[in-house]
Amino acid sequence: MKFTLRQLEFYIALAETSQVSKAASRCHVSQSSMTVALRNLEETLDAQLFHRQPKGIRLTAAGERFLIHARKIISDSHLAIEDLHHQPETLSGTVRIGIAQTLSAYVLPEMLNDIESRFPLLEIVFQEATAPDLLEALRQGNVDFCLLLTSNITHDDALEVETFIRSLRQLWIAPGHPLLSQSVVRLRDVEKLPFLMLDADEYPTVMTEVWQSSGYQPNEQFRSTSFEAVRSLVAQGKGITILSDLVYRPWSLNGQRVIRRTIEDCITYMDVGVVKSADQPLSPSSQRLVDFLRQLMVKMDRTA
C-alpha cells in the first residue's frame, strides 16, 4: 500500500475546507488534479474517506479516523526534515518570558522542544499570567519580554509591540448543525443561538466589542475559563462559539467533532506577538530567542 505525502496534504486540505475548489486553491493545483489524487488515495486505501454532497464534502467515519493519522504523518515528515538541518546555538544565560494563558495552552507545548533543542545552554523561564499582570512585570523588569495576544491589549508609548501572526476567528459548531446547510453564514444567523464564552486573555471584552460594532448582541448561555469545556460543549451541540484558528482543534476530549465556518460579515483576528519595553533594549540572548520564536509561530500559523 503506497500513498504520497502530497496526497495526504490534499486530503487534509479537503477535510479542513470541505470543498474541492477551496482545497485545490489552498494547495495551488487544479480541481481536476485534486480530484484525481483523492480518488487514487481512496483506491489505494480501499476505503471511502468522504461523501460527496451538493454543497461540499463530508468525511466518513473512516475518513475522520484517517485524518488523525494523515496529520501525524505530515507533521512527522516535517520534523524529520527540520532535524537534518538542526544546529544548536551556544548562547547562555537566563531569559524570562511572560506568556498569555492562550499561548501557554496552545502554542508553548508545540514550540518548547524546538526551543530547548536550539538553545540547549540557555535557561528559559516562562511565567503565565493575565496580560495586565505581565505588562506590569515587564515594566518592573521582572520579565525580559512577553508573548501576548497583541490584539487584546492597549498599546502605549512605553511598549514596543510586534505582531507575529494574525489568526482568523471563525464560528465553531457541531456536525449536523443547521448552519452547515447554508452556503453563507452571517452574524445575524448566529445572534440568537446559545453562545459559549471563553473567559481568557480579555476575550470577553474583545468579542463584546466585535458584536456591538456590528449592531448585534450575543446570546451568552455559558462562560468558562476552560478551552476544552467550551470545545466539548460545542461538539455536543450545546451551543456555538467564535474562536481563532490558532486554538482550533477538530476533536473534543471525548472524541466528538468540531467544525469551523467563516462568518462573512464578521472578519476579526486574534493577533499574536511579542511585547517589549520601549526604553530597555533586549539582551543578545533575548533578541535571538525573539527571532526564533517569530519563525516558529509563522510556521505554526501556516499549518493551523
Wavefront OBJ file of the C-alpha trace (Angstrom):
o trace
v 0.000 0.000 0.000
v 1.608 3.248 -1.138
v 0.430 6.822 -0.981
v 2.331 10.080 -1.238
v 2.744 12.938 1.194
v 1.218 15.198 -1.440
v -1.948 13.089 -1.460
v -2.140 13.406 2.313
v -1.712 17.180 2.089
v -4.553 17.288 -0.457
v -6.722 15.158 1.829
v -6.079 17.333 4.881
v -6.868 20.460 2.867
v -10.149 18.922 1.685
v -11.092 17.860 5.221
v -10.466 21.384 6.540
v -12.180 23.291 3.716
v -14.990 20.821 2.836
v -14.807 21.914 -0.807
v -12.618 20.651 -3.645
v -12.292 24.142 -5.134
v -11.045 25.668 -1.878
v -8.707 22.737 -1.184
v -7.253 22.970 -4.704
v -6.701 26.701 -4.327
v -5.004 26.191 -0.955
v -2.674 23.560 -2.434
v -2.063 25.556 -5.653
v -3.299 22.810 -8.005
v -6.218 22.448 -10.392
v -9.506 20.974 -9.216
v -9.099 18.064 -11.625
v -5.651 17.241 -10.193
v -7.076 17.383 -6.692
v -9.989 15.124 -7.601
v -7.787 12.527 -9.287
v -5.297 12.454 -6.386
v -8.052 11.956 -3.812
v -9.743 9.251 -5.891
v -6.409 7.442 -6.151
v -5.929 7.763 -2.390
v -9.297 6.115 -1.725
v -8.451 3.327 -4.167
v -5.063 2.791 -2.542
v -6.606 2.577 0.920
v -9.622 0.593 -0.337
v -11.867 2.786 1.794
v -14.387 5.556 1.274
v -12.995 8.640 3.000
v -15.715 11.176 2.239
v -19.244 11.656 0.959
v -19.805 13.992 -1.948
v -22.756 16.316 -1.280
v -24.324 19.133 -3.311
v -22.750 21.804 -1.110
v -19.408 20.202 -0.358
v -17.620 17.231 1.106
v -18.306 15.421 4.393
v -15.837 12.916 5.835
v -16.991 9.382 6.559
v -16.270 7.773 9.928
v -13.272 6.046 8.327
v -12.220 9.382 6.848
v -12.330 11.056 10.265
v -10.071 8.354 11.706
v -7.650 8.522 8.780
v -7.437 12.304 9.107
v -5.752 11.914 12.518
v -3.081 9.628 11.033
v -2.613 11.818 7.949
v -1.898 14.886 10.084
v 0.609 12.941 12.186
v 2.421 11.607 9.116
v 2.749 15.102 7.634
v 3.886 16.563 10.951
v 6.481 13.807 11.473
v 7.846 14.259 7.943
v 8.344 17.994 8.542
v 10.092 17.291 11.833
v 12.389 14.758 10.182
v 13.483 17.263 7.519
v 13.998 20.025 10.062
v 16.053 17.723 12.280
v 18.552 17.217 9.441
v 19.235 20.960 9.400
v 19.225 21.449 13.146
v 22.197 23.362 14.523
v 22.171 24.078 18.288
v 23.254 27.576 19.330
v 25.753 28.302 22.097
v 24.017 31.256 23.770
v 23.875 31.003 27.552
v 22.312 32.871 30.444
v 18.704 33.282 31.532
v 15.742 34.697 29.615
v 12.456 35.362 31.413
v 9.336 35.319 29.243
v 5.837 36.333 30.247
v 3.220 34.333 28.358
v -0.550 34.650 27.960
v -2.799 31.797 29.041
v -3.972 31.079 25.500
v -0.409 30.801 24.213
v 0.706 28.768 27.206
v -2.032 26.251 26.419
v -1.881 26.093 22.627
v 1.465 27.432 21.433
v 4.085 26.708 24.091
v 3.704 22.894 24.091
v 4.286 22.815 20.332
v 7.338 25.096 20.497
v 9.102 24.003 23.665
v 11.061 21.047 22.262
v 12.256 23.169 19.326
v 13.331 25.956 21.685
v 15.213 23.641 24.041
v 16.918 21.849 21.146
v 18.051 25.095 19.526
v 19.233 26.740 22.768
v 20.471 23.898 24.998
v 22.649 26.178 27.169
v 20.026 28.871 27.682
v 17.853 28.829 30.801
v 14.384 29.936 29.730
v 11.803 30.718 32.403
v 8.157 31.117 31.385
v 5.695 32.989 33.579
v 1.974 32.657 32.805
v -0.400 35.393 33.985
v -3.049 37.822 32.780
v -1.985 40.482 30.291
v -2.202 43.361 32.810
v -0.040 41.453 35.303
v 2.509 40.532 32.649
v 2.756 44.086 31.366
v 3.328 45.280 34.913
v 6.044 42.630 35.334
v 7.609 43.916 32.113
v 7.606 47.490 33.385
v 9.159 46.373 36.671
v 11.882 44.440 34.855
v 10.704 41.070 36.194
v 10.405 39.592 32.681
v 12.522 40.343 29.623
v 9.643 40.299 27.141
v 6.106 38.965 26.829
v 4.299 36.733 24.352
v 0.765 38.100 24.264
v -2.378 38.430 22.216
v -1.373 41.818 20.868
v -4.887 42.475 19.570
v -6.258 42.225 23.123
v -4.052 44.787 24.880
v -3.846 48.579 24.954
v -0.760 49.825 23.132
v 1.102 52.804 24.591
v 4.411 54.603 24.064
v 6.104 52.658 26.854
v 5.630 49.395 24.933
v 7.211 48.122 21.750
v 4.779 45.692 20.128
v 5.478 43.365 17.199
v 2.717 41.137 15.883
v 3.994 37.822 14.519
v 0.781 36.279 13.199
v -2.899 37.106 12.698
v -5.250 34.207 13.343
v -8.753 34.457 11.894
v -11.614 33.951 14.331
v -14.308 31.639 12.974
v -17.576 30.092 14.056
v -17.287 26.706 15.804
v -20.306 24.408 15.521
v -21.180 20.734 15.851
v -21.618 18.336 12.901
v -25.200 18.303 11.704
v -25.873 21.881 12.808
v -28.456 23.609 10.565
v -25.978 26.389 9.711
v -23.844 23.861 7.836
v -26.530 23.677 5.149
v -26.191 27.411 4.439
v -23.773 28.481 1.727
v -23.064 31.723 3.617
v -23.198 32.354 7.377
v -23.657 35.873 8.720
v -23.642 37.289 12.224
v -27.419 37.648 12.256
v -27.667 33.863 11.778
v -25.605 33.372 14.921
v -27.021 36.086 17.203
v -29.908 34.096 18.707
v -28.005 30.839 19.134
v -26.688 29.890 22.603
v -23.214 31.405 22.751
v -20.403 29.804 24.781
v -17.999 32.483 26.006
v -14.360 31.681 26.713
v -13.174 33.780 29.641
v -9.423 34.114 28.999
v -6.951 36.798 27.894
v -9.506 39.638 27.699
v -11.521 37.649 25.132
v -14.993 38.566 26.514
v -14.208 42.286 26.257
v -12.814 41.935 22.742
v -15.713 39.832 21.444
v -18.346 42.042 23.056
v -16.849 44.991 21.178
v -16.901 42.966 17.943
v -20.588 42.114 18.415
v -21.565 45.649 19.375
v -19.685 47.244 16.480
v -21.761 45.066 14.145
v -25.024 46.001 15.862
v -25.645 42.602 17.440
v -25.644 41.111 20.936
v -24.514 37.540 21.731
v -26.985 35.219 23.446
v -24.468 34.179 26.092
v -25.509 30.951 27.811
v -22.297 29.810 29.474
v -18.914 31.275 30.382
v -15.808 29.240 31.198
v -12.062 29.708 31.620
v -11.554 26.224 30.116
v -10.871 25.939 26.395
v -11.741 22.254 26.481
v -15.046 22.823 28.263
v -16.113 25.239 25.537
v -14.877 22.901 22.786
v -16.674 19.876 24.265
v -19.964 21.745 24.687
v -19.771 22.942 21.081
v -19.114 19.369 19.908
v -22.135 18.153 21.889
v -24.353 20.710 20.162
v -24.971 22.701 23.360
v -24.030 25.985 21.773
v -21.669 27.781 19.405
v -18.637 29.984 19.841
v -16.280 32.169 17.818
v -12.599 31.474 18.378
v -9.371 31.751 16.419
v -7.884 29.163 14.096
v -4.766 29.047 16.272
v -6.674 27.357 19.106
v -8.896 25.257 16.847
v -8.715 21.500 17.191
v -11.160 19.297 15.275
v -11.819 16.939 18.190
v -13.111 17.401 21.715
v -11.664 15.403 24.616
v -14.446 12.825 24.303
v -13.770 12.310 20.605
v -16.574 14.407 19.113
v -16.016 16.634 16.097
v -15.973 20.426 15.988
v -16.421 22.161 12.639
v -15.498 25.759 11.844
v -17.139 28.123 9.391
v -16.289 31.646 8.309
v -18.791 34.351 9.276
v -18.938 36.508 6.170
v -19.671 39.826 7.904
v -17.530 39.242 10.986
v -13.901 39.147 9.905
v -11.888 39.540 13.085
v -8.439 38.314 14.099
v -6.514 37.261 17.163
v -3.071 38.830 16.782
v -0.124 37.153 18.493
v 3.292 38.632 19.061
v 5.931 39.960 21.386
v 5.766 42.974 23.690
v 8.984 44.640 24.898
v 9.850 47.674 26.927
v 10.408 50.619 24.561
v 13.259 52.051 26.639
v 15.052 48.822 27.577
v 16.922 47.051 24.737
v 16.859 43.264 24.771
v 19.982 41.300 25.579
v 21.556 39.402 22.637
v 20.158 36.127 24.020
v 16.658 37.560 24.369
v 16.750 39.098 20.899
v 17.919 35.853 19.311
v 15.143 33.994 21.091
v 12.566 36.515 19.867
v 13.802 35.979 16.294
v 13.497 32.204 16.684
v 10.005 32.445 18.209
v 8.912 34.587 15.270
v 9.999 31.845 12.860
v 8.263 29.119 14.868
v 4.975 30.992 15.121
v 4.862 31.857 11.449
v 5.422 28.192 10.635
v 2.691 27.131 13.063
v 0.287 29.654 11.580
v 0.813 28.241 8.099
v -0.133 24.753 9.275
v -3.037 25.780 11.536
l 1 2 3 4 5 6 7 8 9 10 11 12 13 14 15 16 17 18 19 20 21 22 23 24 25 26 27 28 29 30 31 32 33 34 35 36 37 38 39 40 41 42 43 44 45 46 47 48 49 50 51 52 53 54 55 56 57 58 59 60 61 62 63 64 65 66 67 68 69 70 71 72 73 74 75 76 77 78 79 80 81 82 83 84 85 86 87 88 89 90 91 92 93 94 95 96 97 98 99 100 101 102 103 104 105 106 107 108 109 110 111 112 113 114 115 116 117 118 119 120 121 122 123 124 125 126 127 128 129 130 131 132 133 134 135 136 137 138 139 140 141 142 143 144 145 146 147 148 149 150 151 152 153 154 155 156 157 158 159 160 161 162 163 164 165 166 167 168 169 170 171 172 173 174 175 176 177 178 179 180 181 182 183 184 185 186 187 188 189 190 191 192 193 194 195 196 197 198 199 200 201 202 203 204 205 206 207 208 209 210 211 212 213 214 215 216 217 218 219 220 221 222 223 224 225 226 227 228 229 230 231 232 233 234 235 236 237 238 239 240 241 242 243 244 245 246 247 248 249 250 251 252 253 254 255 256 257 258 259 260 261 262 263 264 265 266 267 268 269 270 271 272 273 274 275 276 277 278 279 280 281 282 283 284 285 286 287 288 289 290 291 292 293 294 295 296 297 298 299 300 301 302 303 304
